[in-house]
């Protein structure tokens, strides 16, 4: 259970980071409609599905082996 919580937490912050990068990209164009000093990332989060973040190669390479090891330990313990 803790492993899944940490995986979710990593994905949550990765999703937030990507949303802020998209906000920055939208704000830096010359004729931007983004308010000055705006930190509202809600429009960008709506266009970023969770599977896009959960299934990044980095997350999969780090958490999949740990999850498989946890499952193996659970099976052995039973």
Backbone as CSV, one residue per row, in Angstrom:
resi,resn,N_x,N_y,N_z,CA_x,CA_y,CA_z,C_x,C_y,C_z
1,UNK,0.811,-1.207,0.000,0.000,0.000,0.000,0.857,1.275,0.000
2,UNK,1.900,1.354,0.814,2.720,2.573,0.780,3.353,2.821,-0.589
3,UNK,3.724,1.741,-1.271,4.328,1.900,-2.592,3.364,2.584,-3.548
4,UNK,2.114,2.188,-3.534,1.120,2.811,-4.408,0.879,4.267,-4.024
5,UNK,0.945,4.548,-2.743,0.786,5.936,-2.294,1.936,6.809,-2.792
6,UNK,3.150,6.304,-2.704,4.297,7.066,-3.201,4.256,7.219,-4.718
7,UNK,3.808,6.171,-5.410,3.666,6.249,-6.867,2.644,7.330,-7.225
8,UNK,1.513,7.339,-6.526,0.501,8.370,-6.763,1.065,9.756,-6.484
9,UNK,1.785,9.897,-5.388,2.350,11.191,-5.023,3.339,11.688,-6.077
10,UNK,4.207,10.818,-6.553,5.140,11.188,-7.625,4.399,11.611,-8.879
11,UNK,3.363,10.865,-9.233,2.599,11.187,-10.443,1.817,12.483,-10.270
12,UNK,1.323,12.731,-9.079,0.611,13.983,-8.811,1.528,15.180,-9.042
13,UNK,2.734,15.119,-8.488,3.655,16.241,-8.644,4.185,16.353,-10.069
14,UNK,4.353,15.249,-10.759,4.761,15.293,-12.160,3.668,15.947,-13.009
15,UNK,2.420,15.612,-12.722,1.296,16.207,-13.452,1.221,17.711,-13.182
16,UNK,1.429,18.121,-11.926,1.434,19.541,-11.590,2.574,20.260,-12.324
17,UNK,3.745,19.646,-12.336,4.884,20.260,-13.020,4.597,20.453,-14.497
18,UNK,4.036,19.436,-15.134,3.711,19.550,-16.556,2.660,20.620,-16.802
19,UNK,1.702,20.752,-15.905,0.678,21.787,-16.056,1.304,23.177,-15.932
20,UNK,2.211,23.366,-14.988,2.869,24.664,-14.849,3.764,24.968,-16.049
21,UNK,4.372,23.952,-16.629,5.167,24.186,-17.840,4.276,24.629,-18.993
22,UNK,3.103,24.011,-19.109,2.170,24.415,-20.168,1.646,25.827,-19.920
23,UNK,1.397,26.170,-18.666,0.984,27.538,-18.331,2.085,28.521,-18.699
24,UNK,3.313,28.190,-18.387,4.446,29.057,-18.729,4.563,29.217,-20.237
25,UNK,4.436,28.127,-20.973,4.508,28.202,-22.432,3.402,29.085,-22.995
26,UNK,2.210,29.010,-22.397,1.104,29.837,-22.875,1.306,31.307,-22.484
27,UNK,1.935,31.557,-21.346,2.104,32.937,-20.871,3.244,33.666,-21.566
28,UNK,4.194,32.969,-22.112,5.368,33.649,-22.670,5.212,34.075,-24.127
29,UNK,4.137,33.681,-24.777,3.932,34.140,-26.157,3.526,35.615,-26.128
30,UNK,3.864,36.381,-27.161,3.620,37.826,-27.131,2.154,38.232,-26.923
31,UNK,1.214,37.625,-27.606,-0.192,38.017,-27.486,-0.957,37.022,-26.629
32,UNK,-0.448,36.752,-25.460,-1.041,35.755,-24.568,-2.297,36.286,-23.894
33,UNK,-3.252,35.391,-23.668,-4.469,35.755,-22.942,-4.372,35.372,-21.465
34,UNK,-3.240,34.839,-21.046,-3.039,34.446,-19.652,-2.803,35.705,-18.820
35,UNK,-3.478,35.780,-17.661,-3.309,36.940,-16.778,-1.876,37.020,-16.257
36,UNK,-1.432,38.210,-15.979,-0.100,38.416,-15.430,-0.038,37.767,-14.046
37,UNK,1.023,37.033,-13.787,1.278,36.336,-12.528,0.207,35.291,-12.195
38,UNK,-0.462,34.792,-13.189,-1.483,33.767,-12.961,-0.821,32.432,-12.625
39,UNK,-1.394,31.735,-11.662,-0.921,30.405,-11.290,-2.032,29.375,-11.451
40,UNK,-3.066,29.727,-12.208,-4.203,28.852,-12.413,-3.863,27.810,-13.484
41,UNK,-3.669,26.578,-13.067,-3.320,25.510,-14.000,-4.506,24.602,-14.313
42,UNK,-5.685,24.943,-13.806,-6.865,24.092,-14.005,-7.164,23.807,-15.482
43,UNK,-7.077,24.795,-16.374,-7.351,24.476,-17.778,-6.357,23.478,-18.384
44,UNK,-5.154,23.459,-17.880,-4.130,22.558,-18.410,-4.245,21.169,-17.793
45,UNK,-4.698,21.090,-16.550,-4.900,19.789,-15.907,-6.051,19.038,-16.569
46,UNK,-7.053,19.771,-17.021,-8.206,19.135,-17.653,-7.812,18.424,-18.943
47,UNK,-6.776,18.911,-19.596,-6.325,18.308,-20.862,-5.180,17.319,-20.682
48,UNK,-4.910,16.942,-19.443,-3.808,16.026,-19.166,-4.345,14.825,-18.393
49,UNK,-4.628,13.729,-19.075,-5.198,12.569,-18.380,-4.175,11.890,-17.465
50,UNK,-4.698,11.260,-16.406,-3.831,10.571,-15.446,-2.984,9.474,-16.076
51,UNK,-3.538,8.640,-16.991,-2.684,7.578,-17.563,-1.446,8.114,-18.269
52,UNK,-1.547,9.322,-18.804,-0.386,9.934,-19.450,0.757,10.116,-18.458
53,UNK,0.413,10.367,-17.218,1.424,10.588,-16.183,1.813,9.271,-15.511
54,UNK,0.829,8.409,-15.238,1.108,7.135,-14.557,2.028,6.242,-15.379
55,UNK,1.905,6.322,-16.695,2.627,5.383,-17.551,3.858,5.993,-18.202
56,UNK,4.474,6.950,-17.546,5.726,7.485,-18.072,6.822,6.435,-17.901
57,UNK,7.781,6.398,-18.803,8.845,5.391,-18.699,9.593,5.438,-17.372
58,UNK,9.823,6.627,-16.847,10.549,6.743,-15.587,9.764,6.111,-14.437
59,UNK,8.474,6.420,-14.368,7.650,5.850,-13.296,7.555,4.337,-13.434
60,UNK,7.349,3.877,-14.647,7.224,2.439,-14.852,8.514,1.699,-14.516
61,UNK,9.649,2.256,-14.920,10.927,1.594,-14.652,11.268,1.584,-13.164
62,UNK,10.802,2.584,-12.435,11.110,2.650,-11.013,10.124,1.843,-10.177
63,UNK,8.828,2.038,-10.421,7.820,1.450,-9.540,7.369,0.043,-9.929
64,UNK,7.437,-0.321,-11.188,6.986,-1.662,-11.594,7.795,-2.783,-10.934
65,UNK,9.117,-2.725,-10.962,9.867,-3.788,-10.273,9.586,-3.841,-8.771
66,UNK,9.422,-2.677,-8.159,9.111,-2.659,-6.732,7.733,-3.266,-6.459
67,UNK,6.788,-2.969,-7.318,5.446,-3.521,-7.160,5.454,-5.033,-7.365
68,UNK,6.203,-5.491,-8.363,6.318,-6.936,-8.593,6.997,-7.628,-7.411
69,UNK,8.003,-7.009,-6.855,8.675,-7.588,-5.686,7.730,-7.638,-4.494
70,UNK,6.958,-6.585,-4.303,5.971,-6.588,-3.212,4.940,-7.701,-3.401
71,UNK,4.448,-7.838,-4.625,3.470,-8.892,-4.889,4.061,-10.282,-4.678
72,UNK,5.319,-10.452,-5.082,5.989,-11.739,-4.875,6.121,-12.042,-3.380
73,UNK,6.468,-11.049,-2.591,6.579,-11.243,-1.147,5.225,-11.586,-0.514
74,UNK,4.167,-10.974,-1.010,2.835,-11.280,-0.504,2.454,-12.718,-0.834
75,UNK,2.761,-13.143,-2.061,2.448,-14.524,-2.469,3.261,-15.520,-1.662
76,UNK,4.527,-15.215,-1.435,5.361,-16.119,-0.657,4.880,-16.199,0.792
77,UNK,4.444,-15.072,1.328,3.995,-15.022,2.725,2.700,-15.802,2.934
78,UNK,1.905,-15.917,1.882,0.642,-16.661,2.029,0.971,-18.122,1.979
